[in-house]
Amino acid sequence: MPKAAPKRPVRKKREIKDSAKQGTITRKEAREAVRRVSKNESSPR
Amino acid sequence: MPGTYDDSVFLNCPFDGAYRVLMEAVVFAVHDSGFVARSALELDDASQPRIQKIYEIILASRFGIHDLSRTELDPDLKLPRFNMPLELGIFLGIKRAGRGRQKAKRCLILDVERYRYQAFCSDIAGQDIHAHEGSPEIAVKVVRNWLRNQTQGSGSIFPGAVSMQERFRTFVEALPAMCRLVHLERDDLIFNDYTTLVVQRLKENP
């Protein structure tokens, strides 16, 4: 019986963790600002 | 999900305006490596003595980044600023005398030049000191590479140093526009707002 191929170690992308404390802006407000700016960054000039 | 003890990195860095860009680079590299930056700046509680806040954050953090680059003479007082070496001493003391998980602490010591510390803090001779030369790009690379070494064998994939430097550069370029949208001043961002924006940016661009 053929030997099973050795399993490759699982590699996964690091997880981005939340900041320890929230500041004066909420995560939702920050996320919306990031999305709006990212949209402008990727749109053609 | 916020960080645990094993994900938390205590930042022992100067808070002055001239250092801001280096602090921002270090915070970015910590979060882009999958860790959580912790600082005495995150707590705004006048009822708690500052040193108590520092003890609590060090006890909650497995890792520490200690930047001694601002240990220099105050031009008026002719005395050195010694908060950073003091907090490094607290970190090393807790690692040495603490129990259980505190023994697993790891730290990165930064300075402008690798051997400058020998003139003011020679007791730490033998520790590996890294130089950022006052450059945010070098600081990103040094922090990223150090955290990479701490996670060897974990199977976790990080952006490479050049990629992370580029991600930081584009984040800094986009930051003023993000600040305008949330009605904050770019040059007066507090630590918690800066980290919130960093985290959301990285989650959108993992």
gemmi code that builds the backbone of each chain (N, CA, C; Angstrom):
import gemmi

chains = {
    "A": [
        ("MET", (0.838, -1.197, 0.000), (0.000, 0.000, 0.000), (0.881, 1.259, 0.000)),
        ("PRO", (0.604, 2.194, -0.919), (1.472, 3.384, -0.970), (1.323, 4.253, 0.277)),
        ("LYS", (2.454, 4.824, 0.644), (2.435, 5.689, 1.845), (1.713, 7.004, 1.535)),
        ("ALA", (0.939, 7.481, 2.501), (0.267, 8.784, 2.306), (1.325, 9.881, 2.312)),
        ("ALA", (1.143, 10.883, 1.431), (2.092, 12.000, 1.378), (2.052, 12.761, 2.699)),
        ("PRO", (3.220, 13.188, 3.183), (3.197, 13.932, 4.450), (2.393, 15.222, 4.309)),
        ("LYS", (1.646, 15.524, 5.365), (0.811, 16.734, 5.310), (1.690, 17.977, 5.380)),
        ("ARG", (1.369, 18.959, 4.558), (2.099, 20.224, 4.627), (1.621, 21.003, 5.846)),
        ("PRO", (2.526, 21.720, 6.510), (2.057, 22.521, 7.642), (1.070, 23.589, 7.151)),
        ("VAL", (0.051, 23.815, 7.941), (-0.964, 24.798, 7.549), (-0.414, 26.200, 7.769)),
        ("ARG", (-0.462, 27.022, 6.726), (-0.013, 28.406, 6.871), (-1.195, 29.307, 6.591)),
        ("LYS", (-1.447, 30.227, 7.466), (-2.569, 31.134, 7.221), (-2.144, 32.565, 7.481)),
        ("LYS", (-2.835, 33.462, 6.795), (-2.540, 34.885, 6.916), (-2.806, 35.348, 8.337)),
        ("ARG", (-1.939, 36.217, 8.855), (-2.153, 36.693, 10.228), (-3.483, 37.437, 10.312)),
        ("GLU", (-4.100, 37.337, 11.509), (-5.383, 37.997, 11.716), (-5.139, 39.412, 12.252)),
        ("ILE", (-5.842, 40.384, 11.701), (-5.712, 41.752, 12.221), (-6.621, 41.876, 13.442)),
        ("LYS", (-6.002, 42.219, 14.568), (-6.769, 42.296, 15.832), (-7.261, 43.722, 16.075)),
        ("ASP", (-8.347, 43.834, 16.791), (-8.866, 45.158, 17.149), (-7.905, 45.876, 18.090)),
        ("SER", (-7.990, 47.202, 18.086), (-7.163, 47.974, 19.014), (-7.644, 47.719, 20.445)),
        ("ALA", (-6.759, 47.984, 21.398), (-7.076, 47.667, 22.788), (-8.227, 48.529, 23.308)),
        ("LYS", (-8.256, 49.781, 22.921), (-9.300, 50.709, 23.414), (-9.863, 51.493, 22.241)),
        ("GLN", (-11.097, 51.883, 22.370), (-11.693, 52.728, 21.329), (-11.432, 54.193, 21.672)),
        ("GLY", (-11.220, 54.998, 20.640), (-10.961, 56.419, 20.866), (-12.228, 57.229, 20.794)),
        ("THR", (-12.127, 58.434, 20.242), (-13.304, 59.294, 20.149), (-14.164, 58.919, 18.948)),
        ("ILE", (-13.594, 58.181, 17.997), (-14.405, 57.716, 16.865), (-14.710, 56.234, 17.050)),
        ("THR", (-15.851, 55.822, 16.522), (-16.218, 54.409, 16.641), (-15.530, 53.619, 15.529)),
        ("ARG", (-15.505, 52.297, 15.705), (-14.910, 51.449, 14.661), (-15.699, 51.585, 13.367)),
        ("LYS", (-17.029, 51.742, 13.495), (-17.877, 51.859, 12.304), (-17.531, 53.141, 11.541)),
        ("GLU", (-17.372, 54.254, 12.278), (-17.025, 55.524, 11.612), (-15.675, 55.395, 10.908)),
        ("ALA", (-14.716, 54.768, 11.611), (-13.376, 54.606, 11.022), (-13.452, 53.729, 9.776)),
        ("ARG", (-14.237, 52.658, 9.854), (-14.344, 51.735, 8.708), (-14.934, 52.450, 7.497)),
        ("GLU", (-15.973, 53.274, 7.743), (-16.597, 53.997, 6.624), (-15.614, 54.991, 5.996)),
        ("ALA", (-14.852, 55.684, 6.836), (-13.853, 56.641, 6.317), (-12.798, 55.902, 5.497)),
        ("VAL", (-12.339, 54.771, 6.002), (-11.333, 53.977, 5.284), (-11.882, 53.533, 3.934)),
        ("ARG", (-13.129, 53.071, 3.917), (-13.726, 52.589, 2.653), (-13.866, 53.719, 1.644)),
        ("ARG", (-14.307, 54.887, 2.111), (-14.498, 56.001, 1.172), (-13.163, 56.451, 0.587)),
        ("VAL", (-12.146, 56.507, 1.424), (-10.825, 56.935, 0.933), (-10.232, 55.860, 0.008)),
        ("SER", (-10.419, 54.598, 0.363), (-9.882, 53.512, -0.471), (-10.516, 53.539, -1.852)),
        ("LYS", (-11.819, 53.859, -1.899), (-12.525, 53.922, -3.181), (-11.895, 55.004, -4.068)),
        ("ASN", (-11.590, 56.148, -3.479), (-10.964, 57.231, -4.250), (-9.553, 56.866, -4.686)),
        ("GLU", (-8.835, 56.130, -3.812), (-7.451, 55.727, -4.154), (-7.445, 54.825, -5.376)),
        ("SER", (-8.472, 53.939, -5.471), (-8.451, 52.955, -6.548), (-9.141, 53.445, -7.827)),
        ("SER", (-9.878, 54.569, -7.746), (-10.576, 55.025, -8.947), (-9.594, 55.753, -9.888)),
        ("PRO", (-9.791, 55.603, -11.210), (-8.864, 56.239, -12.155), (-8.962, 57.756, -12.096)),
        ("ARG", (-7.843, 58.428, -12.330), (-7.855, 59.898, -12.258), (-8.422, 60.492, -13.532)),
    ],
    "B": [
        ("MET", (-11.712, 41.170, 17.212), (-11.351, 40.582, 18.507), (-10.098, 41.282, 19.054)),
        ("PRO", (-10.126, 41.783, 20.282), (-8.947, 42.454, 20.824), (-7.863, 41.446, 21.181)),
        ("GLY", (-6.674, 41.946, 21.459), (-5.546, 41.058, 21.695), (-5.587, 40.366, 23.047)),
        ("THR", (-4.819, 39.270, 23.130), (-4.632, 38.565, 24.386), (-3.224, 38.902, 24.890)),
        ("TYR", (-2.818, 38.292, 25.988), (-1.460, 38.513, 26.511), (-0.409, 38.212, 25.431)),
        ("ASP", (-0.599, 37.109, 24.717), (0.401, 36.686, 23.725), (0.430, 37.547, 22.471)),
        ("ASP", (-0.621, 38.354, 22.265), (-0.675, 39.228, 21.075), (-0.297, 40.668, 21.406)),
        ("SER", (-0.170, 40.991, 22.686), (-0.050, 42.399, 23.080), (1.404, 42.848, 23.143)),
        ("VAL", (1.636, 44.042, 22.592), (2.990, 44.608, 22.530), (2.972, 45.954, 23.245)),
        ("PHE", (3.649, 46.013, 24.388), (3.741, 47.270, 25.144), (4.736, 48.194, 24.439)),
        ("LEU", (4.285, 49.408, 24.139), (5.171, 50.372, 23.478), (5.702, 51.362, 24.493)),
        ("ASN", (7.000, 51.341, 24.656), (7.682, 52.269, 25.552), (8.448, 53.234, 24.658)),
        ("CYS", (7.724, 54.254, 24.201), (8.287, 55.182, 23.213), (7.995, 56.615, 23.658)),
        ("PRO", (8.788, 57.569, 23.168), (8.509, 58.974, 23.523), (7.168, 59.409, 22.943)),
        ("PHE", (6.575, 60.427, 23.558), (5.277, 60.904, 23.093), (5.371, 62.282, 22.444)),
        ("ASP", (6.598, 62.796, 22.261), (6.701, 64.172, 21.739), (6.366, 64.237, 20.257)),
        ("GLY", (6.049, 65.455, 19.798), (5.628, 65.659, 18.410), (6.674, 65.226, 17.411)),
        ("ALA", (7.958, 65.451, 17.745), (9.025, 65.109, 16.807), (9.113, 63.598, 16.604)),
        ("TYR", (8.682, 62.833, 17.593), (8.769, 61.369, 17.505), (7.514, 60.767, 16.866)),
        ("ARG", (6.477, 61.590, 16.691), (5.159, 61.073, 16.278), (5.230, 60.117, 15.084)),
        ("VAL", (5.988, 60.493, 14.055), (5.993, 59.666, 12.843), (6.631, 58.294, 13.101)),
        ("LEU", (7.626, 58.262, 13.998), (8.243, 56.968, 14.346), (7.253, 56.113, 15.145)),
        ("MET", (6.555, 56.759, 16.074), (5.542, 56.048, 16.874), (4.464, 55.480, 15.947)),
        ("GLU", (4.040, 56.293, 14.981), (3.005, 55.840, 14.042), (3.503, 54.646, 13.222)),
        ("ALA", (4.780, 54.688, 12.848), (5.357, 53.581, 12.070), (5.392, 52.298, 12.909)),
        ("VAL", (5.792, 52.429, 14.166), (5.885, 51.255, 15.044), (4.492, 50.663, 15.272)),
        ("VAL", (3.498, 51.526, 15.549), (2.123, 51.047, 15.783), (1.606, 50.326, 14.538)),
        ("PHE", (1.851, 50.913, 13.365), (1.384, 50.305, 12.119), (2.005, 48.916, 11.941)),
        ("ALA", (3.316, 48.823, 12.133), (4.012, 47.538, 11.924), (3.515, 46.482, 12.912)),
        ("VAL", (3.242, 46.895, 14.146), (2.739, 45.943, 15.157), (1.397, 45.365, 14.692)),
        ("HIS", (0.476, 46.242, 14.274), (-0.856, 45.761, 13.876), (-0.805, 45.003, 12.550)),
        ("ASP", (0.059, 45.441, 11.623), (0.132, 44.745, 10.328), (0.789, 43.373, 10.494)),
        ("SER", (1.441, 43.156, 11.624), (2.030, 41.842, 11.906), (1.048, 40.947, 12.672)),
        ("GLY", (-0.153, 41.469, 12.951), (-1.170, 40.666, 13.635), (-1.144, 40.790, 15.146)),
        ("PHE", (-0.442, 41.808, 15.670), (-0.369, 42.015, 17.113), (-1.163, 43.270, 17.491)),
        ("VAL", (-1.187, 43.580, 18.781), (-1.945, 44.744, 19.260), (-1.002, 45.670, 20.018)),
        ("ALA", (-0.946, 46.933, 19.579), (-0.086, 47.908, 20.257), (-0.763, 48.401, 21.527)),
        ("ARG", (-0.014, 48.405, 22.620), (-0.527, 48.895, 23.903), (0.388, 50.021, 24.383)),
        ("SER", (-0.227, 51.060, 24.933), (0.569, 52.195, 25.397), (-0.132, 52.851, 26.567)),
        ("ALA", (0.649, 53.510, 27.407), (0.046, 54.274, 28.509), (-0.890, 55.345, 27.956)),
        ("LEU", (-0.701, 55.718, 26.692), (-1.547, 56.737, 26.064), (-2.978, 56.267, 25.847)),
        ("GLU", (-3.202, 54.949, 25.916), (-4.551, 54.448, 25.626), (-5.510, 54.669, 26.796)),
        ("LEU", (-4.965, 54.937, 27.982), (-5.805, 55.106, 29.168), (-5.839, 56.569, 29.580)),
        ("ASP", (-7.025, 57.104, 29.673), (-7.166, 58.501, 30.067), (-7.934, 58.526, 31.382)),
        ("ASP", (-7.223, 58.211, 32.434), (-7.884, 58.085, 33.735), (-7.028, 58.780, 34.783)),
        ("ALA", (-7.431, 60.002, 35.114), (-6.631, 60.808, 36.032), (-6.660, 60.259, 37.458)),
        ("SER", (-7.591, 59.318, 37.732), (-7.663, 58.787, 39.098), (-6.598, 57.731, 39.343)),
        ("GLN", (-5.919, 57.320, 38.268), (-4.934, 56.245, 38.399), (-3.543, 56.824, 38.149)),
        ("PRO", (-2.597, 56.636, 39.067), (-1.249, 57.162, 38.818), (-0.674, 56.557, 37.539)),
        ("ARG", (0.105, 57.376, 36.822), (0.640, 56.947, 35.530), (1.453, 55.659, 35.633)),
        ("ILE", (2.255, 55.545, 36.699), (3.103, 54.350, 36.814), (2.241, 53.099, 36.984)),
        ("GLN", (1.078, 53.262, 37.632), (0.157, 52.128, 37.815), (-0.377, 51.645, 36.463)),
        ("LYS", (-0.692, 52.612, 35.578), (-1.167, 52.249, 34.231), (-0.078, 51.459, 33.514)),
        ("ILE", (1.161, 51.941, 33.669), (2.281, 51.285, 32.985), (2.462, 49.855, 33.491)),
        ("TYR", (2.385, 49.667, 34.818), (2.495, 48.301, 35.376), (1.428, 47.399, 34.770)),
        ("GLU", (0.197, 47.913, 34.715), (-0.915, 47.073, 34.253), (-0.748, 46.669, 32.797)),
        ("ILE", (-0.300, 47.628, 31.967), (-0.148, 47.295, 30.537), (1.033, 46.342, 30.339)),
        ("ILE", (2.120, 46.548, 31.080), (3.266, 45.624, 30.952), (2.850, 44.214, 31.394)),
        ("LEU", (2.100, 44.120, 32.485), (1.658, 42.798, 32.965), (0.744, 42.108, 31.951)),
        ("ALA", (0.039, 42.916, 31.144), (-0.909, 42.346, 30.165), (-0.267, 42.101, 28.801)),
        ("SER", (1.037, 42.384, 28.669), (1.692, 42.279, 27.357), (2.869, 41.309, 27.404)),
        ("ARG", (2.882, 40.348, 26.508), (4.030, 39.433, 26.440), (5.241, 40.133, 25.823)),
        ("PHE", (4.975, 41.054, 24.903), (6.071, 41.685, 24.165), (6.225, 43.150, 24.554)),
        ("GLY", (7.435, 43.667, 24.359), (7.682, 45.082, 24.638), (8.633, 45.648, 23.602)),
        ("ILE", (8.322, 46.865, 23.142), (9.244, 47.576, 22.250), (9.661, 48.837, 22.978)),
        ("HIS", (10.965, 48.947, 23.223), (11.493, 50.027, 24.057), (12.428, 50.879, 23.209)),
        ("ASP", (12.034, 52.108, 22.990), (12.859, 52.979, 22.154), (13.606, 53.975, 23.043)),
        ("LEU", (14.913, 53.808, 23.103), (15.731, 54.660, 23.975), (16.287, 55.873, 23.232)),
        ("SER", (15.811, 56.103, 22.013), (16.449, 57.111, 21.168), (16.293, 58.539, 21.675)),
        ("ARG", (15.334, 58.770, 22.556), (15.170, 60.135, 23.080), (15.788, 60.296, 24.471)),
        ("THR", (16.656, 59.377, 24.840), (17.383, 59.556, 26.088), (18.515, 60.528, 25.798)),
        ("GLU", (18.206, 61.805, 25.947), (19.186, 62.849, 25.612), (18.980, 64.036, 26.547)),
        ("LEU", (19.958, 64.908, 26.584), (19.901, 66.023, 27.528), (18.847, 67.042, 27.140)),
        ("ASP", (18.059, 67.440, 28.132), (17.135, 68.551, 27.917), (17.984, 69.820, 27.822)),
        ("PRO", (17.800, 70.626, 26.771), (18.679, 71.784, 26.586), (18.602, 72.796, 27.726)),
        ("ASP", (17.458, 72.889, 28.387), (17.317, 73.864, 29.481), (17.782, 73.280, 30.811)),
        ("LEU", (17.322, 72.062, 31.112), (17.610, 71.468, 32.426), (18.978, 70.794, 32.483)),
        ("LYS", (19.552, 70.478, 31.330), (20.836, 69.761, 31.244), (20.757, 68.398, 31.935)),
        ("LEU", (19.593, 67.806, 31.882), (19.404, 66.472, 32.454), (18.787, 65.565, 31.386)),
        ("PRO", (19.066, 64.251, 31.447), (18.486, 63.364, 30.435), (17.040, 63.018, 30.753)),
        ("ARG", (16.277, 62.700, 29.714), (14.926, 62.175, 29.912), (15.088, 60.685, 30.157)),
        ("PHE", (14.555, 60.210, 31.266), (14.865, 58.845, 31.644), (13.652, 57.934, 31.793)),
        ("ASN", (12.488, 58.361, 31.280), (11.297, 57.513, 31.396), (11.435, 56.203, 30.632)),
        ("MET", (12.032, 56.273, 29.444), (12.118, 55.044, 28.633), (13.028, 53.994, 29.276)),
        ("PRO", (14.246, 54.371, 29.731), (15.059, 53.363, 30.428), (14.390, 52.844, 31.710)),
        ("LEU", (13.650, 53.725, 32.410), (12.942, 53.284, 33.623), (11.914, 52.206, 33.267)),
        ("GLU", (11.125, 52.445, 32.219), (10.079, 51.480, 31.844), (10.680, 50.193, 31.281)),
        ("LEU", (11.824, 50.298, 30.622), (12.526, 49.086, 30.183), (12.950, 48.282, 31.420)),
        ("GLY", (13.430, 48.981, 32.439), (13.830, 48.308, 33.683), (12.651, 47.608, 34.351)),
        ("ILE", (11.480, 48.261, 34.337), (10.281, 47.635, 34.926), (9.946, 46.356, 34.145)),
        ("PHE", (9.993, 46.456, 32.809), (9.669, 45.297, 31.950), (10.621, 44.135, 32.251)),
        ("LEU", (11.933, 44.444, 32.297), (12.921, 43.381, 32.543), (12.772, 42.825, 33.963)),
        ("GLY", (12.427, 43.695, 34.909), (12.237, 43.259, 36.297), (11.055, 42.308, 36.424)),
        ("ILE", (9.957, 42.623, 35.733), (8.772, 41.743, 35.792), (9.091, 40.403, 35.133)),
        ("LYS", (9.837, 40.450, 34.042), (10.216, 39.176, 33.386), (11.094, 38.335, 34.326)),
        ("ARG", (12.007, 38.998, 35.015), (12.959, 38.277, 35.879), (12.288, 37.739, 37.143)),
        ("ALA", (11.443, 38.581, 37.773), (10.891, 38.197, 39.071), (9.462, 37.671, 38.984)),
        ("GLY", (8.821, 37.872, 37.816), (7.437, 37.434, 37.677), (7.337, 35.921, 37.577)),
        ("ARG", (6.090, 35.442, 37.613), (5.872, 33.991, 37.547), (5.109, 33.627, 36.271)),
        ("GLY", (5.107, 32.349, 35.964), (4.287, 31.823, 34.867), (4.558, 32.527, 33.555)),
        ("ARG", (3.489, 33.074, 32.979), (3.604, 33.642, 31.631), (4.502, 34.871, 31.583)),
        ("GLN", (4.719, 35.509, 32.722), (5.592, 36.696, 32.721), (7.028, 36.338, 32.348)),
        ("LYS", (7.400, 35.086, 32.611), (8.762, 34.638, 32.271), (8.968, 34.567, 30.762)),
        ("ALA", (7.843, 34.493, 30.018), (7.933, 34.334, 28.554), (8.022, 35.671, 27.831)),
        ("LYS", (8.214, 36.748, 28.592), (8.273, 38.072, 27.963), (9.456, 38.174, 26.996)),
        ("ARG", (9.256, 38.964, 25.937), (10.316, 39.225, 24.963), (10.336, 40.718, 24.681)),
        ("CYS", (11.522, 41.272, 24.485), (11.528, 42.701, 24.157), (12.514, 43.044, 23.047)),
        ("LEU", (12.151, 44.119, 22.369), (12.983, 44.706, 21.314), (13.431, 46.060, 21.837)),
        ("ILE", (14.733, 46.298, 21.807), (15.251, 47.596, 22.247), (15.745, 48.348, 21.021)),
        ("LEU", (15.242, 49.563, 20.880), (15.603, 50.391, 19.727), (16.390, 51.611, 20.186)),
        ("ASP", (17.266, 52.067, 19.332), (17.944, 53.348, 19.560), (18.268, 53.943, 18.194)),
        ("VAL", (18.801, 55.156, 18.196), (19.165, 55.772, 16.916), (20.348, 55.016, 16.318)),
        ("GLU", (21.323, 54.716, 17.193), (22.504, 53.957, 16.765), (22.637, 52.746, 17.679)),
        ("ARG", (23.230, 51.675, 17.174), (23.240, 50.409, 17.923), (23.981, 50.443, 19.253)),
        ("TYR", (25.051, 51.195, 19.348), (25.885, 51.101, 20.561), (25.864, 52.374, 21.412)),
        ("ARG", (24.989, 53.324, 21.063), (24.909, 54.572, 21.815), (24.519, 54.317, 23.273)),
        ("TYR", (23.665, 53.313, 23.524), (23.135, 53.043, 24.874), (24.261, 52.773, 25.870)),
        ("GLN", (25.422, 52.315, 25.364), (26.510, 51.943, 26.291), (26.984, 53.140, 27.107)),
        ("ALA", (26.715, 54.360, 26.583), (27.148, 55.557, 27.293), (26.206, 55.922, 28.442)),
        ("PHE", (24.965, 55.411, 28.431), (24.046, 55.827, 29.499), (23.325, 54.668, 30.176)),
        ("CYS", (23.439, 53.451, 29.645), (22.686, 52.332, 30.229), (23.469, 51.037, 29.988)),
        ("SER", (24.721, 51.024, 30.472), (25.617, 49.922, 30.102), (25.200, 48.587, 30.714)),
        ("ASP", (24.331, 48.601, 31.733), (23.898, 47.330, 32.336), (23.137, 46.447, 31.359)),
        ("ILE", (22.617, 47.034, 30.273), (21.900, 46.191, 29.306), (22.830, 45.710, 28.192)),
        ("ALA", (24.133, 45.903, 28.373), (25.089, 45.400, 27.375), (24.869, 43.895, 27.211)),
        ("GLY", (24.968, 43.428, 26.006), (24.725, 42.005, 25.753), (23.346, 41.778, 25.185)),
        ("GLN", (22.420, 42.727, 25.419), (21.100, 42.623, 24.784), (21.275, 43.087, 23.334)),
        ("ASP", (20.462, 42.558, 22.466), (20.553, 42.942, 21.066), (19.785, 44.249, 20.859)),
        ("ILE", (20.510, 45.306, 20.525), (19.873, 46.608, 20.313), (19.788, 46.858, 18.804)),
        ("HIS", (18.647, 47.295, 18.350), (18.466, 47.577, 16.918), (18.389, 49.084, 16.696)),
        ("ALA", (18.930, 49.528, 15.567), (18.935, 50.963, 15.261), (17.886, 51.274, 14.204)),
        ("HIS", (17.092, 52.337, 14.447), (16.141, 52.750, 13.400), (16.631, 53.998, 12.680)),
        ("GLU", (17.728, 54.569, 13.162), (18.361, 55.737, 12.523), (17.387, 56.903, 12.357)),
        ("GLY", (16.327, 56.914, 13.154), (15.344, 57.999, 13.073), (14.442, 57.886, 11.859)),
        ("SER", (14.467, 56.743, 11.164), (13.688, 56.583, 9.931), (12.456, 55.712, 10.176)),
        ("PRO", (11.255, 56.208, 9.832), (10.046, 55.385, 10.001), (10.087, 54.116, 9.156)),
        ("GLU", (10.672, 54.193, 7.951), (10.735, 53.004, 7.091), (11.590, 51.919, 7.751)),
        ("ILE", (12.725, 52.343, 8.319), (13.586, 51.353, 8.994), (12.874, 50.810, 10.233)),
        ("ALA", (12.156, 51.689, 10.949), (11.427, 51.238, 12.143), (10.394, 50.175, 11.775)),
        ("VAL", (9.668, 50.369, 10.664), (8.679, 49.374, 10.207), (9.382, 48.037, 9.962)),
        ("LYS", (10.514, 48.089, 9.266), (11.236, 46.862, 8.917), (11.765, 46.147, 10.170)),
        ("VAL", (12.353, 46.917, 11.086), (12.937, 46.307, 12.288), (11.849, 45.657, 13.147)),
        ("VAL", (10.733, 46.370, 13.340), (9.640, 45.833, 14.166), (9.028, 44.609, 13.490)),
        ("ARG", (8.793, 44.709, 12.191), (8.212, 43.585, 11.442), (9.109, 42.342, 11.533)),
        ("ASN", (10.392, 42.538, 11.310), (11.302, 41.385, 11.318), (11.411, 40.771, 12.712)),
        ("TRP", (11.401, 41.629, 13.728), (11.481, 41.108, 15.100), (10.222, 40.294, 15.433)),
        ("LEU", (9.045, 40.834, 15.109), (7.802, 40.099, 15.406), (7.717, 38.814, 14.571)),
        ("ARG", (8.251, 38.871, 13.363), (8.303, 37.669, 12.521), (9.087, 36.567, 13.244)),
        ("ASN", (10.214, 36.962, 13.833), (11.032, 35.975, 14.552), (10.310, 35.417, 15.777)),
        ("GLN", (9.448, 36.227, 16.392), (8.731, 35.759, 17.591), (7.656, 34.743, 17.243)),
        ("THR", (7.235, 34.710, 15.953), (6.134, 33.815, 15.581), (6.611, 32.656, 14.723)),
        ("GLN", (7.919, 32.450, 14.683), (8.451, 31.347, 13.869), (7.812, 30.029, 14.298)),
        ("GLY", (7.385, 29.265, 13.319), (6.776, 27.978, 13.643), (5.279, 28.060, 13.849)),
        ("SER", (4.729, 29.282, 13.876), (3.286, 29.406, 14.113), (2.485, 29.192, 12.828)),
        ("GLY", (3.168, 29.251, 11.676), (2.458, 29.098, 10.403), (1.777, 30.369, 9.956)),
        ("SER", (1.962, 31.451, 10.708), (1.305, 32.709, 10.369), (2.054, 33.406, 9.228)),
        ("ILE", (1.318, 33.960, 8.275), (1.939, 34.639, 7.136), (1.851, 36.146, 7.322)),
        ("PHE", (2.996, 36.806, 7.216), (3.084, 38.269, 7.343), (3.363, 38.878, 5.978)),
        ("PRO", (3.000, 40.155, 5.787), (3.559, 40.856, 4.620), (5.085, 40.967, 4.798)),
        ("GLY", (5.812, 40.970, 3.693), (7.258, 41.162, 3.772), (7.593, 42.587, 4.190)),
        ("ALA", (8.858, 42.832, 4.524), (9.239, 44.158, 5.031), (9.003, 45.258, 3.996)),
        ("VAL", (9.373, 44.994, 2.741), (9.200, 46.025, 1.695), (7.716, 46.291, 1.469)),
        ("SER", (6.936, 45.223, 1.451), (5.491, 45.364, 1.268), (4.882, 46.144, 2.435)),
        ("MET", (5.320, 45.850, 3.647), (4.765, 46.549, 4.817), (5.147, 48.032, 4.801)),
        ("GLN", (6.371, 48.326, 4.376), (6.790, 49.736, 4.273), (5.903, 50.474, 3.273)),
        ("GLU", (5.581, 49.816, 2.163), (4.730, 50.425, 1.142), (3.304, 50.604, 1.675)),
        ("ARG", (2.813, 49.611, 2.408), (1.475, 49.714, 3.004), (1.431, 50.883, 3.994)),
        ("PHE", (2.509, 51.067, 4.755), (2.560, 52.188, 5.710), (2.573, 53.517, 4.951)),
        ("ARG", (3.378, 53.581, 3.883), (3.481, 54.832, 3.121), (2.118, 55.233, 2.539)),
        ("THR", (1.406, 54.286, 1.979), (0.102, 54.625, 1.380), (-0.916, 54.956, 2.476)),
        ("PHE", (-0.780, 54.312, 3.636), (-1.687, 54.639, 4.748), (-1.463, 56.081, 5.202)),
        ("VAL", (-0.197, 56.466, 5.343), (0.121, 57.836, 5.793), (-0.400, 58.858, 4.777)),
        ("GLU", (-0.293, 58.528, 3.508), (-0.807, 59.437, 2.466), (-2.326, 59.592, 2.563)),
        ("ALA", (-3.000, 58.487, 2.888), (-4.474, 58.509, 2.941), (-5.001, 59.057, 4.265)),
        ("LEU", (-4.148, 59.129, 5.269), (-4.607, 59.486, 6.622), (-5.287, 60.863, 6.715)),
        ("PRO", (-4.742, 61.918, 6.092), (-5.426, 63.221, 6.210), (-6.874, 63.167, 5.693)),
        ("ALA", (-7.097, 62.460, 4.585), (-8.463, 62.356, 4.040), (-9.368, 61.586, 4.995)),
        ("MET", (-8.852, 60.526, 5.578), (-9.651, 59.756, 6.552), (-10.005, 60.634, 7.746)),
        ("CYS", (-9.030, 61.406, 8.215), (-9.265, 62.279, 9.376), (-10.354, 63.306, 9.069)),
        ("ARG", (-10.303, 63.876, 7.862), (-11.327, 64.873, 7.500), (-12.717, 64.247, 7.563)),
        ("LEU", (-12.842, 63.017, 7.103), (-14.155, 62.362, 7.071), (-14.710, 62.083, 8.472)),
        ("VAL", (-13.826, 61.920, 9.440), (-14.316, 61.658, 10.806), (-14.130, 62.889, 11.707)),
        ("HIS", (-13.857, 64.033, 11.071), (-13.770, 65.326, 11.771), (-12.685, 65.338, 12.846)),
        ("LEU", (-11.520, 64.803, 12.498), (-10.378, 64.839, 13.417), (-9.230, 65.578, 12.740)),
        ("GLU", (-8.337, 66.129, 13.554), (-7.157, 66.822, 13.026), (-6.032, 65.805, 12.870)),
        ("ARG", (-5.447, 65.747, 11.686), (-4.360, 64.789, 11.428), (-3.225, 64.928, 12.453)),
        ("ASP", (-2.862, 66.173, 12.753), (-1.698, 66.377, 13.618), (-2.021, 66.276, 15.111)),
        ("ASP", (-3.298, 66.112, 15.443), (-3.670, 65.980, 16.858), (-4.332, 64.642, 17.149)),
        ("LEU", (-4.080, 63.650, 16.305), (-4.714, 62.344, 16.518), (-4.243, 61.730, 17.829)),
        ("ILE", (-5.187, 61.304, 18.651), (-4.783, 60.610, 19.872), (-4.489, 59.146, 19.541)),
        ("PHE", (-3.772, 58.496, 20.434), (-3.320, 57.119, 20.208), (-4.479, 56.193, 19.821)),
        ("ASN", (-5.585, 56.253, 20.579), (-6.688, 55.319, 20.335), (-7.357, 55.560, 18.981)),
        ("ASP", (-7.460, 56.820, 18.553), (-8.053, 57.089, 17.237), (-7.111, 56.631, 16.129)),
        ("TYR", (-5.815, 56.872, 16.327), (-4.843, 56.426, 15.317), (-4.907, 54.901, 15.157)),
        ("THR", (-4.888, 54.175, 16.278), (-4.901, 52.701, 16.177), (-6.225, 52.211, 15.581)),
        ("THR", (-7.335, 52.894, 15.898), (-8.626, 52.486, 15.321), (-8.586, 52.621, 13.800)),
        ("LEU", (-8.023, 53.731, 13.298), (-7.924, 53.920, 11.845), (-6.968, 52.905, 11.218)),
        ("VAL", (-5.849, 52.649, 11.886), (-4.894, 51.647, 11.368), (-5.581, 50.285, 11.231)),
        ("VAL", (-6.263, 49.879, 12.302), (-6.885, 48.552, 12.315), (-7.942, 48.434, 11.214)),
        ("GLN", (-8.774, 49.465, 11.069), (-9.826, 49.378, 10.046), (-9.217, 49.364, 8.644)),
        ("ARG", (-8.159, 50.148, 8.442), (-7.480, 50.149, 7.145), (-6.919, 48.747, 6.839)),
        ("LEU", (-6.279, 48.134, 7.835), (-5.676, 46.820, 7.608), (-6.738, 45.750, 7.400)),
        ("LYS", (-7.873, 45.892, 8.098), (-8.943, 44.904, 7.900), (-9.529, 45.015, 6.491)),
        ("GLU", (-9.566, 46.238, 5.975), (-10.084, 46.426, 4.610), (-9.057, 46.010, 3.556)),
        ("ASN", (-7.791, 46.074, 3.920), (-6.706, 45.721, 2.977), (-5.763, 44.702, 3.620)),
        ("PRO", (-6.268, 43.505, 3.905), (-5.421, 42.542, 4.634), (-4.268, 42.031, 3.793)),
    ],
}
model = gemmi.Model(1)
for chain_id, residues in chains.items():
    chain = gemmi.Chain(chain_id)
    for i, (resn, *xyz) in enumerate(residues, 1):
        res = gemmi.Residue()
        res.name, res.seqid = resn, gemmi.SeqId(i, " ")
        for name, pos in zip(("N", "CA", "C"), xyz):
            atom = gemmi.Atom()
            atom.name, atom.element = name, gemmi.Element(name[0])
            atom.pos, atom.b_iso = gemmi.Position(*pos), 0.0
            res.add_atom(atom)
        chain.add_residue(res)
    model.add_chain(chain)
structure = gemmi.Structure()
structure.add_model(model)
structure.setup_entities()
